[in-house]
Amino acid sequence: MKLLDVVATTVDLPEKRLTRGQVGTIVEELSSEVVLVEFADLNGVAYAITPISVSRLMELNHEPAKAA
């Protein structure tokens, strides 16, 4: 995962007040295992900006997969 990738949480993160499936954008790479993700509503207002382990995120794709 890299800067500006759109991601979703794969697990509930109650300590961060996030549930599985919430969508955010990576805004900073803190290490190879942790990124800073901004979660915003449909009006663009951020409601959470928090570090999350990449193991708890899934990258979302907006293009069809290439044939294997």
Biopython code that builds the backbone (N, CA, C, O; Angstrom):
import numpy as np
from Bio.PDB.StructureBuilder import StructureBuilder

atoms = [
    (1, "MET", "N", (0.852, -1.186, 0.000)),
    (1, "MET", "CA", (0.000, 0.000, 0.000)),
    (1, "MET", "C", (0.888, 1.237, 0.000)),
    (1, "MET", "O", (1.987, 1.248, 0.555)),
    (2, "LYS", "N", (0.369, 2.271, -0.642)),
    (2, "LYS", "CA", (1.187, 3.478, -0.777)),
    (2, "LYS", "C", (0.346, 4.731, -0.551)),
    (2, "LYS", "O", (-0.876, 4.665, -0.416)),
    (3, "LEU", "N", (1.014, 5.846, -0.513)),
    (3, "LEU", "CA", (0.383, 7.148, -0.306)),
    (3, "LEU", "C", (-0.769, 7.357, -1.283)),
    (3, "LEU", "O", (-0.621, 7.106, -2.479)),
    (4, "LEU", "N", (-1.904, 7.808, -0.787)),
    (4, "LEU", "CA", (-3.133, 8.136, -1.503)),
    (4, "LEU", "C", (-3.945, 6.923, -1.975)),
    (4, "LEU", "O", (-4.948, 7.090, -2.669)),
    (5, "ASP", "N", (-3.527, 5.711, -1.609)),
    (5, "ASP", "CA", (-4.370, 4.547, -1.899)),
    (5, "ASP", "C", (-5.663, 4.654, -1.091)),
    (5, "ASP", "O", (-5.659, 5.116, 0.050)),
    (6, "VAL", "N", (-6.755, 4.225, -1.692)),
    (6, "VAL", "CA", (-8.043, 4.150, -1.002)),
    (6, "VAL", "C", (-8.135, 2.760, -0.388)),
    (6, "VAL", "O", (-7.941, 1.754, -1.070)),
    (7, "VAL", "N", (-8.434, 2.715, 0.909)),
    (7, "VAL", "CA", (-8.437, 1.462, 1.653)),
    (7, "VAL", "C", (-9.721, 1.330, 2.468)),
    (7, "VAL", "O", (-10.460, 2.295, 2.662)),
    (8, "ALA", "N", (-9.962, 0.106, 2.940)),
    (8, "ALA", "CA", (-11.078, -0.144, 3.846)),
    (8, "ALA", "C", (-10.567, -0.970, 5.011)),
    (8, "ALA", "O", (-9.648, -1.773, 4.852)),
    (9, "THR", "N", (-11.156, -0.776, 6.177)),
    (9, "THR", "CA", (-10.797, -1.579, 7.340)),
    (9, "THR", "C", (-11.334, -2.990, 7.146)),
    (9, "THR", "O", (-12.427, -3.175, 6.612)),
    (10, "THR", "N", (-10.567, -3.981, 7.581)),
    (10, "THR", "CA", (-10.992, -5.375, 7.444)),
    (10, "THR", "C", (-11.510, -5.944, 8.758)),
    (10, "THR", "O", (-12.033, -7.057, 8.795)),
    (11, "VAL", "N", (-11.364, -5.183, 9.827)),
    (11, "VAL", "CA", (-11.825, -5.596, 11.158)),
    (11, "VAL", "C", (-12.401, -4.379, 11.868)),
    (11, "VAL", "O", (-12.111, -3.240, 11.502)),
    (12, "ASP", "N", (-13.220, -4.629, 12.885)),
    (12, "ASP", "CA", (-13.673, -3.531, 13.739)),
    (12, "ASP", "C", (-12.489, -3.013, 14.543)),
    (12, "ASP", "O", (-11.673, -3.795, 15.032)),
    (13, "LEU", "N", (-12.396, -1.695, 14.680)),
    (13, "LEU", "CA", (-11.345, -1.056, 15.475)),
    (13, "LEU", "C", (-12.011, -0.138, 16.502)),
    (13, "LEU", "O", (-11.952, 1.085, 16.372)),
    (14, "PRO", "N", (-12.649, -0.729, 17.528)),
    (14, "PRO", "CA", (-13.421, 0.076, 18.477)),
    (14, "PRO", "C", (-12.591, 1.136, 19.207)),
    (14, "PRO", "O", (-13.108, 2.195, 19.562)),
    (15, "GLU", "N", (-11.312, 0.852, 19.428)),
    (15, "GLU", "CA", (-10.449, 1.828, 20.103)),
    (15, "GLU", "C", (-10.238, 3.075, 19.249)),
    (15, "GLU", "O", (-9.852, 4.124, 19.764)),
    (16, "LYS", "N", (-10.493, 2.962, 17.934)),
    (16, "LYS", "CA", (-10.369, 4.096, 17.012)),
    (16, "LYS", "C", (-11.742, 4.575, 16.536)),
    (16, "LYS", "O", (-11.847, 5.482, 15.710)),
    (17, "ARG", "N", (-12.808, 3.936, 17.082)),
    (17, "ARG", "CA", (-14.194, 4.245, 16.723)),
    (17, "ARG", "C", (-14.457, 4.018, 15.224)),
    (17, "ARG", "O", (-15.142, 4.803, 14.567)),
    (18, "LEU", "N", (-13.890, 2.919, 14.709)),
    (18, "LEU", "CA", (-14.065, 2.529, 13.312)),
    (18, "LEU", "C", (-14.594, 1.107, 13.256)),
    (18, "LEU", "O", (-14.244, 0.273, 14.092)),
    (19, "THR", "N", (-15.439, 0.830, 12.269)),
    (19, "THR", "CA", (-15.957, -0.517, 12.089)),
    (19, "THR", "C", (-15.454, -1.092, 10.773)),
    (19, "THR", "O", (-14.995, -0.363, 9.894)),
    (20, "ARG", "N", (-15.549, -2.402, 10.655)),
    (20, "ARG", "CA", (-15.118, -3.106, 9.457)),
    (20, "ARG", "C", (-15.816, -2.510, 8.230)),
    (20, "ARG", "O", (-17.032, -2.315, 8.227)),
    (21, "GLY", "N", (-15.027, -2.225, 7.190)),
    (21, "GLY", "CA", (-15.582, -1.720, 5.942)),
    (21, "GLY", "C", (-15.551, -0.218, 5.773)),
    (21, "GLY", "O", (-15.909, 0.289, 4.710)),
    (22, "GLN", "N", (-15.127, 0.510, 6.806)),
    (22, "GLN", "CA", (-15.067, 1.966, 6.626)),
    (22, "GLN", "C", (-13.922, 2.312, 5.685)),
    (22, "GLN", "O", (-12.845, 1.719, 5.750)),
    (23, "VAL", "N", (-14.174, 3.286, 4.806)),
    (23, "VAL", "CA", (-13.253, 3.632, 3.722)),
    (23, "VAL", "C", (-12.477, 4.901, 4.064)),
    (23, "VAL", "O", (-13.035, 5.881, 4.559)),
    (24, "GLY", "N", (-11.175, 4.856, 3.785)),
    (24, "GLY", "CA", (-10.322, 6.014, 4.026)),
    (24, "GLY", "C", (-9.219, 6.094, 2.979)),
    (24, "GLY", "O", (-9.156, 5.277, 2.059)),
    (25, "THR", "N", (-8.353, 7.090, 3.132)),
    (25, "THR", "CA", (-7.242, 7.321, 2.208)),
    (25, "THR", "C", (-5.944, 7.367, 2.994)),
    (25, "THR", "O", (-5.870, 8.018, 4.036)),
    (26, "ILE", "N", (-4.924, 6.682, 2.504)),
    (26, "ILE", "CA", (-3.613, 6.732, 3.150)),
    (26, "ILE", "C", (-3.009, 8.111, 2.899)),
    (26, "ILE", "O", (-2.846, 8.528, 1.752)),
    (27, "VAL", "N", (-2.679, 8.815, 3.983)),
    (27, "VAL", "CA", (-2.123, 10.160, 3.854)),
    (27, "VAL", "C", (-0.655, 10.238, 4.265)),
    (27, "VAL", "O", (0.007, 11.249, 4.032)),
    (28, "GLU", "N", (-0.147, 9.161, 4.881)),
    (28, "GLU", "CA", (1.268, 9.136, 5.239)),
    (28, "GLU", "C", (1.685, 7.699, 5.523)),
    (28, "GLU", "O", (0.926, 6.925, 6.106)),
    (29, "GLU", "N", (2.902, 7.351, 5.104)),
    (29, "GLU", "CA", (3.466, 6.046, 5.426)),
    (29, "GLU", "C", (4.358, 6.229, 6.641)),
    (29, "GLU", "O", (5.391, 6.894, 6.560)),
    (30, "LEU", "N", (3.965, 5.641, 7.777)),
    (30, "LEU", "CA", (4.720, 5.793, 9.018)),
    (30, "LEU", "C", (5.847, 4.769, 9.128)),
    (30, "LEU", "O", (6.889, 5.048, 9.721)),
    (31, "SER", "N", (5.637, 3.592, 8.559)),
    (31, "SER", "CA", (6.652, 2.541, 8.482)),
    (31, "SER", "C", (6.193, 1.558, 7.413)),
    (31, "SER", "O", (5.180, 1.781, 6.751)),
    (32, "SER", "N", (6.933, 0.480, 7.249)),
    (32, "SER", "CA", (6.515, -0.511, 6.252)),
    (32, "SER", "C", (5.268, -1.266, 6.710)),
    (32, "SER", "O", (4.617, -1.928, 5.901)),
    (33, "GLU", "N", (4.930, -1.176, 7.990)),
    (33, "GLU", "CA", (3.787, -1.911, 8.543)),
    (33, "GLU", "C", (2.625, -1.032, 8.995)),
    (33, "GLU", "O", (1.534, -1.540, 9.254)),
    (34, "VAL", "N", (2.844, 0.281, 9.092)),
    (34, "VAL", "CA", (1.811, 1.186, 9.633)),
    (34, "VAL", "C", (1.669, 2.412, 8.742)),
    (34, "VAL", "O", (2.657, 3.021, 8.332)),
    (35, "VAL", "N", (0.404, 2.764, 8.450)),
    (35, "VAL", "CA", (0.122, 3.957, 7.648)),
    (35, "VAL", "C", (-0.869, 4.849, 8.392)),
    (35, "VAL", "O", (-1.637, 4.378, 9.231)),
    (36, "LEU", "N", (-0.841, 6.123, 8.077)),
    (36, "LEU", "CA", (-1.798, 7.072, 8.623)),
    (36, "LEU", "C", (-2.947, 7.176, 7.629)),
    (36, "LEU", "O", (-2.738, 7.491, 6.457)),
    (37, "VAL", "N", (-4.166, 6.910, 8.104)),
    (37, "VAL", "CA", (-5.327, 6.893, 7.222)),
    (37, "VAL", "C", (-6.311, 7.974, 7.657)),
    (37, "VAL", "O", (-6.614, 8.125, 8.840)),
    (38, "GLU", "N", (-6.806, 8.728, 6.661)),
    (38, "GLU", "CA", (-7.841, 9.730, 6.917)),
    (38, "GLU", "C", (-9.182, 9.166, 6.452)),
    (38, "GLU", "O", (-9.325, 8.713, 5.316)),
    (39, "PHE", "N", (-10.164, 9.206, 7.359)),
    (39, "PHE", "CA", (-11.524, 8.784, 7.055)),
    (39, "PHE", "C", (-12.380, 10.033, 6.984)),
    (39, "PHE", "O", (-12.373, 10.843, 7.911)),
    (40, "ALA", "N", (-13.122, 10.200, 5.890)),
    (40, "ALA", "CA", (-13.943, 11.397, 5.694)),
    (40, "ALA", "C", (-15.335, 10.991, 5.241)),
    (40, "ALA", "O", (-15.525, 9.932, 4.643)),
    (41, "ASP", "N", (-16.308, 11.851, 5.536)),
    (41, "ASP", "CA", (-17.679, 11.581, 5.088)),
    (41, "ASP", "C", (-17.833, 11.989, 3.627)),
    (41, "ASP", "O", (-16.874, 12.448, 3.006)),
    (42, "LEU", "N", (-19.024, 11.825, 3.081)),
    (42, "LEU", "CA", (-19.248, 12.123, 1.662)),
    (42, "LEU", "C", (-19.112, 13.599, 1.322)),
    (42, "LEU", "O", (-19.028, 13.951, 0.146)),
    (43, "ASN", "N", (-19.090, 14.471, 2.329)),
    (43, "ASN", "CA", (-18.874, 15.897, 2.107)),
    (43, "ASN", "C", (-17.398, 16.275, 2.230)),
    (43, "ASN", "O", (-17.039, 17.446, 2.100)),
    (44, "GLY", "N", (-16.545, 15.275, 2.481)),
    (44, "GLY", "CA", (-15.113, 15.536, 2.596)),
    (44, "GLY", "C", (-14.667, 15.968, 3.973)),
    (44, "GLY", "O", (-13.518, 16.374, 4.145)),
    (45, "VAL", "N", (-15.545, 15.892, 4.961)),
    (45, "VAL", "CA", (-15.190, 16.288, 6.324)),
    (45, "VAL", "C", (-14.580, 15.080, 7.048)),
    (45, "VAL", "O", (-15.231, 14.049, 7.215)),
    (46, "ALA", "N", (-13.329, 15.228, 7.471)),
    (46, "ALA", "CA", (-12.641, 14.137, 8.155)),
    (46, "ALA", "C", (-13.266, 13.890, 9.520)),
    (46, "ALA", "O", (-13.525, 14.824, 10.279)),
    (47, "TYR", "N", (-13.504, 12.611, 9.821)),
    (47, "TYR", "CA", (-14.014, 12.254, 11.138)),
    (47, "TYR", "C", (-13.019, 11.393, 11.911)),
    (47, "TYR", "O", (-13.217, 11.142, 13.099)),
    (48, "ALA", "N", (-11.962, 10.942, 11.258)),
    (48, "ALA", "CA", (-10.904, 10.203, 11.938)),
    (48, "ALA", "C", (-9.635, 10.265, 11.106)),
    (48, "ALA", "O", (-9.674, 10.116, 9.884)),
    (49, "ILE", "N", (-8.521, 10.483, 11.767)),
    (49, "ILE", "CA", (-7.205, 10.406, 11.145)),
    (49, "ILE", "C", (-6.360, 9.619, 12.134)),
    (49, "ILE", "O", (-6.062, 10.097, 13.229)),
    (50, "THR", "N", (-5.972, 8.401, 11.740)),
    (50, "THR", "CA", (-5.344, 7.520, 12.717)),
    (50, "THR", "C", (-4.352, 6.560, 12.073)),
    (50, "THR", "O", (-4.532, 6.155, 10.925)),
    (51, "PRO", "N", (-3.302, 6.194, 12.815)),
    (51, "PRO", "CA", (-2.388, 5.174, 12.300)),
    (51, "PRO", "C", (-3.040, 3.797, 12.398)),
    (51, "PRO", "O", (-3.688, 3.476, 13.394)),
    (52, "ILE", "N", (-2.861, 2.984, 11.349)),
    (52, "ILE", "CA", (-3.428, 1.637, 11.312)),
    (52, "ILE", "C", (-2.417, 0.699, 10.656)),
    (52, "ILE", "O", (-1.748, 1.063, 9.688)),
    (53, "SER", "N", (-2.319, -0.498, 11.194)),
    (53, "SER", "CA", (-1.467, -1.524, 10.616)),
    (53, "SER", "C", (-2.017, -1.915, 9.245)),
    (53, "SER", "O", (-3.227, -2.061, 9.072)),
    (54, "VAL", "N", (-1.119, -2.083, 8.275)),
    (54, "VAL", "CA", (-1.562, -2.462, 6.931)),
    (54, "VAL", "C", (-2.232, -3.836, 6.940)),
    (54, "VAL", "O", (-3.000, -4.152, 6.031)),
    (55, "SER", "N", (-1.955, -4.648, 7.946)),
    (55, "SER", "CA", (-2.585, -5.963, 8.043)),
    (55, "SER", "C", (-4.071, -5.861, 8.369)),
    (55, "SER", "O", (-4.800, -6.847, 8.262)),
    (56, "ARG", "N", (-4.523, -4.674, 8.764)),
    (56, "ARG", "CA", (-5.929, -4.448, 9.099)),
    (56, "ARG", "C", (-6.654, -3.639, 8.028)),
    (56, "ARG", "O", (-7.758, -3.139, 8.247)),
    (57, "LEU", "N", (-6.009, -3.518, 6.861)),
    (57, "LEU", "CA", (-6.576, -2.740, 5.761)),
    (57, "LEU", "C", (-6.610, -3.565, 4.487)),
    (57, "LEU", "O", (-5.841, -4.509, 4.310)),
    (58, "MET", "N", (-7.519, -3.184, 3.612)),
    (58, "MET", "CA", (-7.629, -3.790, 2.294)),
    (58, "MET", "C", (-7.623, -2.658, 1.266)),
    (58, "MET", "O", (-8.393, -1.705, 1.387)),
    (59, "GLU", "N", (-6.765, -2.760, 0.261)),
    (59, "GLU", "CA", (-6.734, -1.751, -0.798)),
    (59, "GLU", "C", (-7.957, -1.931, -1.689)),
    (59, "GLU", "O", (-8.291, -3.053, -2.070)),
    (60, "LEU", "N", (-8.626, -0.827, -2.021)),
    (60, "LEU", "CA", (-9.786, -0.871, -2.912)),
    (60, "LEU", "C", (-9.325, -0.522, -4.323)),
    (60, "LEU", "O", (-8.501, 0.373, -4.515)),
    (61, "ASN", "N", (-9.864, -1.235, -5.302)),
    (61, "ASN", "CA", (-9.466, -1.041, -6.695)),
    (61, "ASN", "C", (-10.633, -0.472, -7.493)),
    (61, "ASN", "O", (-11.786, -0.855, -7.295)),
    (62, "HIS", "N", (-10.317, 0.442, -8.391)),
    (62, "HIS", "CA", (-11.336, 1.089, -9.221)),
    (62, "HIS", "C", (-11.209, 0.710, -10.682)),
    (62, "HIS", "O", (-11.888, 1.282, -11.535)),
    (63, "GLU", "N", (-10.338, -0.257, -10.984)),
    (63, "GLU", "CA", (-10.143, -0.708, -12.354)),
    (63, "GLU", "C", (-10.276, -2.213, -12.392)),
    (63, "GLU", "O", (-10.056, -2.875, -11.377)),
    (64, "PRO", "N", (-10.630, -2.772, -13.535)),
    (64, "PRO", "CA", (-10.750, -4.236, -13.623)),
    (64, "PRO", "C", (-9.388, -4.905, -13.435)),
    (64, "PRO", "O", (-8.350, -4.334, -13.769)),
    (65, "ALA", "N", (-9.413, -6.106, -12.903)),
    (65, "ALA", "CA", (-8.178, -6.869, -12.713)),
    (65, "ALA", "C", (-7.612, -7.280, -14.064)),
    (65, "ALA", "O", (-8.360, -7.533, -15.009)),
    (66, "LYS", "N", (-6.301, -7.344, -14.149)),
    (66, "LYS", "CA", (-5.667, -7.800, -15.372)),
    (66, "LYS", "C", (-5.752, -9.316, -15.429)),
    (66, "LYS", "O", (-5.694, -9.975, -14.391)),
    (67, "ALA", "N", (-5.887, -9.869, -16.602)),
    (67, "ALA", "CA", (-5.992, -11.324, -16.767)),
    (67, "ALA", "C", (-4.737, -12.000, -16.225)),
    (67, "ALA", "O", (-3.627, -11.493, -16.387)),
    (68, "ALA", "N", (-4.923, -13.126, -15.593)),
    (68, "ALA", "CA", (-3.794, -13.868, -15.010)),
    (68, "ALA", "C", (-3.049, -14.660, -16.048)),
    (68, "ALA", "O", (-2.074, -15.339, -15.725)),
]
sb = StructureBuilder()
sb.init_structure("model")
sb.init_model(0)
sb.init_chain("A")
sb.init_seg("    ")
for serial, (resi, resn, name, xyz) in enumerate(atoms, 1):
    if name == "N":
        sb.init_residue(resn, " ", resi, " ")
    sb.init_atom(name, np.array(xyz, "f"), 0.0, 1.0, " ", f" {name:<3s}", serial, name[0])
structure = sb.get_structure()
